[in-house]
Amino acid sequence: MNNSNLLNPFFFPEHKDIPELYRIAAIEQKSYLVNGVMKTWQGAMQEVFSPIYIHHDGKLEPKRLGSYPLLNRTASLEVLKSAQEAYHSGKGKWPTMSVKSRIACIMQFVKLMKEQRTHVVHLLMWEIGKSLKDSEKEFDRTVEYIIDTVAALKDLDRDSSRLKKEQGIYAQIRRGPLGVVLCMGPYNYPLNETFCTLIPALIMGNTVILKPAKIGILLLSPLLEAFQKSFPPGVINVIYGHGRDTVGTIMETGKVDVFAFIGSSKTANILKKLHPKPNRLRSVLGLEAKNPAIVLPDADISLAVEECILGSLSFNGQRCTAIKIIFVQEQIKEQFIQLYLERLEKLKFGMPWEQDVMLTPLPEHDKPAYLSELINDAMQHGAQVLNKNGGLTQNSFVYPAVLYPVNDKMRIYNEEQFGPIVPILSFKNINEPIDYMVSSNFGQQVSIFGTNAENMAHLIDPLVNQVCRVNINSQCQRGPDVYPFNGRKDSAEGTLSVSDALRVFSIRTMVAGKENEGNKKLLTEILEGRKSNFLSTDFIL
């Protein structure tokens, strides 16, 4: 399955073939942000290479993109101290700041962030192989998410901007910060999904230690100065390096209050176990998924194929919300598979800057070998690769492989492939895909395709108790961001949407006092004199 000779040997470009607009200079990221200072690192550095290879002097070599610091334990503890001091046990400038003032800092950051759009988009293409269109979409969606978060916080604050009186007790109830947040995002959406935890954590008054994803690190470089200029010292700190020296060191102290992580459950479990006080640690986790599609005999086949193509192969299938296994009713399997293969043949593959490209190089160095293992294992247990060139590899590029028939003896049946392998199996009884979901370790989403209202309704009722989103005649996806994004079983912990994230990174807290003349006078003086940021009836417009 590794015969690269069947692919064009010049699939990857020569330097002269790269449009000048998208050429990129190496970034030697020698500094890290701590306590509001861009501190220069004097130690070891990690080189960064693109998944895009370049023909050079008769050789094919990955494009070098630059380097970043490999911080040690001492530097990591310095970063932790910075976040702790900025929070100052809840007494710091940031956690006690008014909501209006925190919003102003966030909006200043958005303004500076927008100025770096082109640079960040180009780094997304070069670092993780994401297409230009999808890279632009990720940046713009992230900006939109921040603005929506600000709007949601304003609504939340308006609802809290009054005193209540129950059973002779006055009270004002608001949401307060939790403390120091360790924030780690995924490589497939290193900007958007990282900021979907980072921004709500910040805006609710927490201080943050940001550890960039394992791939897609340099794209944050253009934003470091924006962080520095927009927030008080120590509110946002950025670390780089091996996990055992950085996040491991920080977690072992027990001084992290919230662990925000999007990635594998294996890594999340290891890091959580390092914390010596697990009952004090709040976790916000987005983990694996094995989202199935179920195609019923009355489905609109053309629509189902189009949505399954997008769901299984957008960004090479490297999305937690991707459709990762397809169940097709026995009666229509041949028609569905034939149309799927025809649609797959029309997908454009190439470099991220090419127009309408959908299939691009994979950023994980070891992913092609892993995908080959899954394909070979499936073939040994009776599956066939149905499409021409399916699974063929050239360096970091793997052409999609459609596997059929898939069964429960194959690794691909249960493992989240996170790449361009499309396992298909047929079913006679609808209980077969339902039983698959019941026994699965994951419970994020499902897509069901059909036109019979009674059949669809009969499916919806049990499936909403297996996953957290049932998509009707459409691919699995995260957005719109105002909708809840979560999962059952090993797929998630906590709910992320624009409004839910504000609650996840905060806690309800209140000021209360008995109704008597002394308290009335005191509360009135505080409110009318605007002496407190928490105890306030100011209304944010």
C-alpha positions as CSV (number, residue, x, y, z in Angstrom):
1,M,0.0,0.0,0.0
2,N,3.0,2.3,-0.1
3,N,3.8,2.3,-3.8
4,S,4.5,6.0,-4.4
5,N,5.5,5.4,-8.0
6,L,1.8,5.3,-9.0
7,L,1.5,8.9,-8.0
8,N,2.9,11.8,-9.9
9,P,6.5,12.1,-8.8
10,F,6.1,15.9,-9.0
11,F,3.0,15.9,-6.8
12,F,5.0,18.1,-4.5
13,P,6.3,21.4,-6.1
14,E,9.7,22.9,-6.8
15,H,10.3,26.2,-5.2
16,K,9.7,28.1,-8.4
17,D,6.2,26.5,-8.7
18,I,5.1,28.0,-5.3
19,P,3.1,31.2,-6.0
20,E,5.1,34.1,-4.6
21,L,2.1,35.3,-2.6
22,Y,2.2,32.1,-0.5
23,R,6.0,31.7,-0.1
24,I,7.0,31.9,3.6
25,A,10.1,32.8,5.5
26,A,11.3,30.7,8.4
27,I,10.3,31.9,11.9
28,E,12.9,31.4,14.6
29,Q,10.6,31.7,17.7
30,K,13.2,32.4,20.4
31,S,10.9,34.0,22.9
32,Y,8.0,33.1,25.0
33,L,5.4,35.3,26.8
34,V,5.6,35.3,30.6
35,N,4.4,38.0,33.0
36,G,3.8,40.4,30.1
37,V,7.3,40.1,28.8
38,M,8.6,38.5,25.7
39,K,11.5,36.6,27.3
40,T,14.3,35.3,25.1
41,W,15.1,31.6,25.5
42,Q,18.7,30.7,25.6
43,G,18.3,26.9,25.7
44,A,17.5,24.1,23.2
45,M,15.2,24.7,20.2
46,Q,12.9,22.4,18.2
47,E,13.0,22.7,14.5
48,V,9.6,22.8,12.6
49,F,9.1,21.2,9.2
50,S,6.1,21.5,7.0
51,P,4.2,18.4,5.7
52,I,4.8,20.1,2.3
53,Y,7.9,18.7,0.6
54,I,9.9,20.7,-1.9
55,H,11.9,19.3,-4.8
56,H,15.5,20.6,-4.3
57,D,18.7,19.4,-6.1
58,G,17.0,16.2,-7.2
59,K,15.8,15.4,-3.7
60,L,12.4,15.8,-2.0
61,E,12.8,17.5,1.3
62,P,10.2,18.9,3.8
63,K,10.1,22.7,3.9
64,R,11.8,24.0,7.1
65,L,9.5,26.6,8.7
66,G,11.6,27.6,11.7
67,S,12.0,26.7,15.3
68,Y,10.6,27.2,18.8
69,P,11.9,27.0,22.4
70,L,12.1,23.8,24.3
71,L,11.4,25.2,27.8
72,N,12.6,23.3,30.8
73,R,11.0,22.7,34.2
74,T,12.5,25.9,35.7
75,A,11.0,28.0,33.0
76,S,7.7,26.3,33.2
77,L,7.4,26.9,36.9
78,E,8.3,30.6,36.2
79,V,5.3,30.7,33.9
80,L,3.0,29.1,36.5
81,K,4.2,31.6,39.1
82,S,3.3,34.5,36.7
83,A,-0.2,33.2,36.2
84,Q,-0.6,32.7,39.9
85,E,0.6,36.1,40.8
86,A,-1.7,37.7,38.2
87,Y,-4.7,35.9,39.7
88,H,-3.4,36.5,43.3
89,S,-5.9,34.2,44.9
90,G,-8.7,36.1,43.2
91,K,-7.4,39.5,44.4
92,G,-5.5,40.4,41.2
93,K,-6.3,43.2,38.8
94,W,-7.8,40.8,36.2
95,P,-10.2,38.7,38.3
96,T,-11.5,41.8,40.1
97,M,-11.7,43.9,37.0
98,S,-15.2,44.9,35.8
99,V,-16.7,42.8,33.0
100,K,-16.8,45.9,30.8
101,S,-13.0,46.5,31.2
102,R,-12.2,42.8,30.5
103,I,-14.3,43.0,27.3
104,A,-12.4,46.1,26.3
105,C,-9.1,44.1,26.6
106,I,-10.6,41.3,24.5
107,M,-11.7,43.7,21.8
108,Q,-8.3,45.3,21.7
109,F,-6.9,41.8,21.1
110,V,-9.3,41.2,18.2
111,K,-8.3,44.4,16.6
112,L,-4.6,43.5,16.7
113,M,-5.4,39.9,15.7
114,K,-7.1,40.9,12.5
115,E,-4.0,42.7,11.4
116,Q,-2.2,39.4,11.4
117,R,-4.8,37.5,9.3
118,T,-2.6,36.9,6.2
119,H,0.4,35.7,8.2
120,V,-1.6,33.3,10.4
121,V,-3.5,31.9,7.4
122,H,-0.3,31.2,5.5
123,L,1.2,29.5,8.6
124,L,-2.0,27.3,8.9
125,M,-1.4,26.2,5.3
126,W,2.3,25.5,5.7
127,E,2.2,24.0,9.3
128,I,-0.8,21.7,9.1
129,G,-1.5,21.4,5.3
130,K,-4.9,23.0,5.6
131,S,-6.3,24.5,2.3
132,L,-6.2,28.2,1.8
133,K,-10.0,28.3,1.8
134,D,-10.3,26.4,5.1
135,S,-7.4,28.3,6.7
136,E,-9.2,31.6,6.0
137,K,-12.4,30.1,7.3
138,E,-10.7,29.0,10.5
139,F,-9.3,32.5,11.1
140,D,-12.5,34.3,10.3
141,R,-14.6,31.8,12.3
142,T,-12.3,32.4,15.3
143,V,-12.8,36.2,15.2
144,E,-16.5,35.6,14.9
145,Y,-16.4,33.3,17.9
146,I,-14.6,35.9,20.0
147,I,-17.2,38.6,19.1
148,D,-20.1,36.2,19.8
149,T,-18.5,35.4,23.2
150,V,-18.3,39.1,24.0
151,A,-22.0,39.4,23.1
152,A,-23.0,36.4,25.2
153,L,-21.1,37.8,28.2
154,K,-22.9,41.1,27.9
155,D,-26.2,39.2,27.9
156,L,-25.1,37.2,30.9
157,D,-24.0,40.3,32.8
158,R,-27.2,42.2,32.0
159,D,-29.2,39.4,33.5
160,S,-27.0,39.6,36.7
161,S,-27.1,43.4,37.0
162,R,-29.7,43.6,39.6
163,L,-30.3,42.7,43.2
164,K,-32.8,40.0,44.1
165,K,-34.8,39.6,47.4
166,E,-36.0,36.3,48.6
167,Q,-37.3,35.6,52.2
168,G,-35.9,38.8,53.5
169,I,-32.4,38.4,52.0
170,Y,-31.0,40.7,49.3
171,A,-28.5,39.0,46.9
172,Q,-26.7,39.7,43.7
173,I,-25.6,36.6,41.9
174,R,-22.9,36.7,39.2
175,R,-20.3,34.3,37.8
176,G,-16.8,34.5,39.1
177,P,-13.5,33.1,37.8
178,L,-12.0,29.8,39.0
179,G,-8.3,30.5,39.0
180,V,-5.4,29.4,36.8
181,V,-6.3,27.7,33.6
182,L,-4.0,25.4,31.6
183,C,-5.2,25.6,28.0
184,M,-4.1,23.1,25.3
185,G,-5.6,22.9,21.8
186,P,-5.5,20.4,19.0
187,Y,-3.3,20.4,15.9
188,N,-6.2,20.1,13.4
189,Y,-7.8,23.4,14.5
190,P,-4.8,25.0,16.3
191,L,-6.3,28.5,16.2
192,N,-10.1,28.0,16.4
193,E,-10.5,25.2,18.9
194,T,-7.7,26.5,21.1
195,F,-9.4,29.9,21.2
196,C,-12.7,28.3,22.0
197,T,-11.4,27.5,25.4
198,L,-8.8,30.3,25.8
199,I,-11.1,33.3,25.1
200,P,-14.0,32.3,27.5
201,A,-11.4,31.4,30.2
202,L,-9.8,34.8,29.9
203,I,-13.0,36.9,29.6
204,M,-14.4,35.3,32.8
205,G,-11.5,36.6,34.8
206,N,-9.2,33.5,34.9
207,T,-5.5,33.7,34.2
208,V,-4.2,31.4,31.5
209,I,-1.1,29.3,30.6
210,L,-1.4,28.5,26.9
211,K,0.5,25.5,25.5
212,P,0.2,25.4,21.7
213,A,-0.8,22.2,19.9
214,K,2.0,19.7,19.0
215,I,1.7,20.9,15.4
216,G,0.7,24.4,14.4
217,I,2.9,26.1,16.9
218,L,4.5,28.9,14.9
219,L,1.1,30.3,13.8
220,L,0.7,31.8,17.2
221,S,3.9,33.7,16.9
222,P,2.3,36.7,15.1
223,L,-0.3,36.9,17.9
224,L,2.2,37.0,20.9
225,E,2.6,40.8,20.7
226,A,-1.2,41.2,20.5
227,F,-1.5,39.2,23.7
228,Q,1.2,41.3,25.3
229,K,-0.4,44.6,24.4
230,S,-4.0,43.6,25.2
231,F,-3.8,42.1,28.6
232,P,-2.3,42.9,32.0
233,P,1.0,41.1,32.8
234,G,0.6,37.5,33.7
235,V,-3.0,37.2,32.5
236,I,-1.9,35.2,29.4
237,N,1.3,33.2,29.3
238,V,2.6,31.1,26.4
239,I,4.9,28.1,26.9
240,Y,6.6,25.8,24.4
241,G,8.3,22.4,24.8
242,H,8.0,18.8,25.6
243,G,4.9,17.9,27.6
244,R,6.9,16.1,30.4
245,D,9.0,19.3,31.0
246,T,6.2,21.8,30.7
247,V,2.6,20.8,31.3
248,G,3.7,17.7,33.3
249,T,5.7,20.0,35.6
250,I,2.9,22.5,36.0
251,M,0.2,19.8,36.7
252,E,2.3,18.1,39.4
253,T,2.3,21.3,41.5
254,G,-1.5,21.0,42.0
255,K,-1.8,24.7,41.4
256,V,-3.8,24.5,38.1
257,D,-7.5,25.0,38.8
258,V,-8.9,24.3,35.3
259,F,-7.5,21.9,32.7
260,A,-8.8,22.8,29.2
261,F,-7.7,20.2,26.7
262,I,-8.7,19.1,23.2
263,G,-6.9,15.9,22.0
264,S,-6.7,12.3,22.9
265,S,-8.2,10.7,26.0
266,K,-5.0,8.9,26.7
267,T,-3.0,12.1,27.0
268,A,-5.8,13.8,29.0
269,N,-5.9,10.9,31.5
270,I,-2.1,11.0,32.0
271,L,-2.1,14.7,32.7
272,K,-5.1,14.6,35.0
273,K,-3.5,11.9,37.1
274,L,-0.5,14.1,37.6
275,H,-2.5,16.6,39.6
276,P,-2.3,15.8,43.3
277,K,-5.7,17.3,44.2
278,P,-8.1,15.9,41.5
279,N,-11.2,17.1,43.4
280,R,-10.0,20.7,43.0
281,L,-9.3,20.3,39.3
282,R,-12.1,21.2,36.9
283,S,-11.6,19.6,33.4
284,V,-13.0,20.8,30.1
285,L,-12.1,18.1,27.5
286,G,-12.8,17.6,23.9
287,L,-11.6,14.0,23.0
288,E,-12.0,11.3,20.4
289,A,-15.1,10.4,18.4
290,K,-16.1,7.6,16.0
291,N,-19.1,9.3,14.5
292,P,-21.2,6.9,12.3
293,A,-23.4,7.7,9.3
294,I,-26.5,5.6,8.9
295,V,-28.0,5.5,5.4
296,L,-31.6,4.1,5.3
297,P,-33.2,2.5,2.2
298,D,-35.5,5.5,1.7
299,A,-32.6,8.1,1.8
300,D,-31.9,10.6,-1.0
301,I,-28.8,8.7,-2.2
302,S,-27.2,11.7,-4.0
303,L,-27.6,13.9,-0.9
304,A,-26.3,11.2,1.4
305,V,-23.2,10.6,-0.7
306,E,-22.4,14.3,-0.9
307,E,-22.7,14.8,2.9
308,C,-20.8,11.6,3.6
309,I,-18.0,12.8,1.2
310,L,-17.7,16.1,3.0
311,G,-18.1,14.5,6.4
312,S,-15.5,11.8,5.9
313,L,-12.9,13.6,3.8
314,S,-13.0,17.4,4.6
315,F,-9.4,18.3,5.7
316,N,-8.5,14.6,5.0
317,G,-10.9,13.4,7.7
318,Q,-8.8,15.1,10.4
319,R,-11.7,16.4,12.4
320,C,-13.2,15.0,15.6
321,T,-16.6,15.6,14.1
322,A,-15.8,13.7,10.9
323,I,-17.9,10.8,9.8
324,K,-15.6,7.9,10.5
325,I,-17.7,4.9,9.7
326,I,-20.6,4.5,7.3
327,F,-23.5,2.0,7.7
328,V,-25.5,1.5,4.5
329,Q,-28.7,-0.5,4.4
330,E,-28.2,-3.7,2.4
331,Q,-30.7,-2.9,-0.4
332,I,-28.9,0.3,-1.5
333,K,-25.3,-0.5,-0.7
334,E,-24.2,-1.0,-4.3
335,Q,-25.8,2.2,-5.5
336,F,-24.4,4.2,-2.5
337,I,-20.9,2.8,-2.9
338,Q,-20.8,3.4,-6.7
339,L,-21.9,7.0,-6.3
340,Y,-19.5,7.6,-3.4
341,L,-16.6,6.3,-5.5
342,E,-17.6,8.4,-8.5
343,R,-17.7,11.5,-6.3
344,L,-14.4,10.7,-4.7
345,E,-12.7,10.6,-8.1
346,K,-13.7,14.2,-8.6
347,L,-12.0,15.4,-5.5
348,K,-9.0,17.6,-6.1
349,F,-5.8,16.8,-4.3
350,G,-2.7,18.9,-4.2
351,M,-1.0,21.8,-2.3
352,P,-3.0,23.9,0.1
353,W,-2.9,27.1,-2.0
354,E,-4.4,25.4,-5.1
355,Q,-7.9,26.5,-5.8
356,D,-10.7,24.0,-4.8
357,V,-8.2,21.6,-3.4
358,M,-9.6,19.2,-0.8
359,L,-7.0,16.5,-0.2
360,T,-3.7,17.8,1.1
361,P,-0.5,16.5,2.8
362,L,-1.0,15.2,6.4
363,P,0.9,17.1,9.2
364,E,1.6,14.1,11.5
365,H,4.9,12.5,10.5
366,D,3.8,9.0,11.5
367,K,0.2,9.1,10.2
368,P,0.9,7.6,6.8
369,A,2.4,4.5,8.3
370,Y,-0.4,4.2,10.8
371,L,-3.1,4.5,8.1
372,S,-1.3,1.8,6.1
373,E,-1.4,-0.5,9.1
374,L,-5.2,0.0,9.4
375,I,-5.7,-0.7,5.7
376,N,-3.5,-3.8,5.8
377,D,-5.3,-5.1,8.9
378,A,-8.7,-4.6,7.3
379,M,-7.6,-6.4,4.1
380,Q,-6.3,-9.3,6.2
381,H,-9.8,-9.6,7.7
382,G,-11.7,-9.5,4.5
383,A,-12.0,-5.9,3.4
384,Q,-11.1,-4.6,-0.1
385,V,-9.9,-1.2,-1.1
386,L,-12.6,-0.3,-3.6
387,N,-11.1,2.9,-5.2
388,K,-8.2,3.3,-7.6
389,N,-5.0,4.3,-5.8
390,G,-6.7,4.0,-2.4
391,G,-4.2,4.3,0.4
392,L,-1.3,5.0,-1.9
393,T,1.3,7.3,-0.2
394,Q,3.9,9.8,-1.3
395,N,5.8,11.0,1.7
396,S,3.2,13.0,3.8
397,F,0.3,12.6,1.3
398,V,-2.1,9.6,1.5
399,Y,-4.8,9.2,-1.1
400,P,-8.2,8.2,0.5
401,A,-9.0,4.5,0.8
402,V,-12.6,3.3,0.8
403,L,-12.8,-0.1,2.6
404,Y,-15.6,-2.6,2.2
405,P,-16.9,-4.8,3.7
406,V,-15.8,-3.8,7.2
407,N,-16.4,-6.0,10.2
408,D,-15.8,-6.0,14.0
409,K,-12.5,-8.0,13.6
410,M,-10.8,-5.0,12.0
411,R,-9.1,-2.2,13.9
412,I,-10.7,0.4,11.7
413,Y,-14.1,-0.8,13.1
414,N,-13.4,0.7,16.5
415,E,-10.3,2.9,16.2
416,E,-10.6,6.6,15.3
417,Q,-8.5,6.8,12.2
418,F,-8.3,10.6,12.0
419,G,-7.3,10.4,8.4
420,P,-8.5,9.7,4.9
421,I,-9.8,6.1,5.4
422,V,-13.5,5.5,4.8
423,P,-14.8,2.2,6.3
424,I,-18.2,1.1,4.9
425,L,-20.4,-1.8,6.0
426,S,-23.9,-2.8,5.1
427,F,-26.7,-3.8,7.5
428,K,-30.0,-5.6,7.3
429,N,-31.5,-4.7,10.6
430,I,-31.4,-1.2,12.0
431,N,-30.4,-2.6,15.4
432,E,-26.9,-3.3,14.0
433,P,-25.7,0.3,13.8
434,I,-27.6,1.1,17.0
435,D,-25.9,-1.7,18.8
436,Y,-22.6,-0.4,17.4
437,M,-23.2,3.0,19.0
438,V,-24.3,1.5,22.3
439,S,-21.1,-0.6,22.6
440,S,-18.8,2.2,21.4
441,N,-16.5,4.0,23.7
442,F,-17.4,7.2,22.1
443,G,-20.6,9.2,21.9
444,Q,-20.3,12.5,20.1
445,Q,-22.5,12.6,17.0
446,V,-24.3,10.6,14.3
447,S,-25.6,11.4,10.9
448,I,-28.8,9.7,9.7
449,F,-30.1,9.8,6.2
450,G,-33.7,9.1,5.2
451,T,-37.0,10.6,4.1
452,N,-39.6,8.5,6.0
453,A,-40.8,10.6,8.9
454,E,-41.9,7.6,11.0
455,N,-38.6,5.8,10.5
456,M,-36.5,8.9,11.3
457,A,-38.5,9.7,14.4
458,H,-38.1,6.1,15.6
459,L,-34.3,6.4,15.2
460,I,-34.0,9.9,16.7
461,D,-35.5,9.0,20.1
462,P,-32.9,6.3,21.1
463,L,-30.0,8.0,19.3
464,V,-30.2,11.2,21.3
465,N,-29.4,9.1,24.4
466,Q,-26.3,7.7,22.7
467,V,-24.7,10.9,21.3
468,C,-25.1,14.6,21.9
469,R,-26.0,15.6,18.4
470,V,-28.1,13.7,15.8
471,N,-27.6,15.2,12.3
472,I,-30.5,14.7,9.9
473,N,-29.5,14.3,6.3
474,S,-26.3,16.3,6.9
475,Q,-22.7,15.6,7.9
476,C,-21.5,15.7,11.5
477,Q,-20.1,19.1,12.5
478,R,-19.5,21.5,15.3
479,G,-21.1,24.7,14.3
480,P,-22.9,27.0,14.6
481,D,-20.9,27.9,17.7
482,V,-24.0,29.0,19.6
483,Y,-25.1,25.4,19.7
484,P,-23.8,23.1,22.4
485,F,-20.7,21.1,21.5
486,N,-20.1,18.1,23.8
487,G,-20.1,14.4,23.9
488,R,-20.9,11.3,26.0
489,K,-18.6,8.5,27.3
490,D,-15.0,9.1,26.3
491,S,-15.7,11.9,23.8
492,A,-15.9,14.9,26.0
493,E,-16.2,16.4,29.5
494,G,-18.0,19.7,29.7
495,T,-20.0,21.6,27.1
496,L,-18.5,24.1,24.7
497,S,-20.7,26.6,23.0
498,V,-20.5,30.4,23.1
499,S,-22.7,30.6,26.2
500,D,-21.9,27.3,27.8
501,A,-18.1,28.0,27.7
502,L,-18.6,31.1,29.8
503,R,-20.3,28.9,32.5
504,V,-17.7,26.1,32.2
505,F,-14.9,28.5,33.0
506,S,-16.7,30.2,35.9
507,I,-18.7,29.5,39.0
508,R,-21.9,31.1,40.4
509,T,-21.1,33.2,43.4
510,M,-23.1,35.9,45.2
511,V,-23.1,38.7,47.8
512,A,-26.0,38.4,50.2
513,G,-27.4,40.3,53.2
514,K,-30.4,40.4,55.4
515,E,-33.0,43.1,54.7
516,N,-32.5,45.7,57.4
517,E,-32.0,49.4,57.5
518,G,-28.2,49.2,58.0
519,N,-27.8,46.9,55.0
520,K,-30.1,48.9,52.8
521,K,-28.0,52.0,53.5
522,L,-24.7,50.1,52.9
523,L,-25.8,48.5,49.7
524,T,-27.2,51.8,48.4
525,E,-23.9,53.6,49.1
526,I,-21.9,50.8,47.3
527,L,-24.2,50.7,44.3
528,E,-24.7,54.4,43.8
529,G,-21.1,55.2,44.4
530,R,-20.0,52.4,42.0
531,K,-17.5,51.2,44.6
532,S,-17.6,47.5,43.6
533,N,-17.2,45.8,40.3
534,F,-19.1,42.7,41.5
535,L,-21.8,44.4,43.5
536,S,-23.1,46.6,40.7
537,T,-26.3,47.4,38.8
538,D,-24.4,48.9,35.8
539,F,-25.9,47.8,32.5
540,I,-23.5,47.1,29.7
541,L,-24.7,48.4,26.3
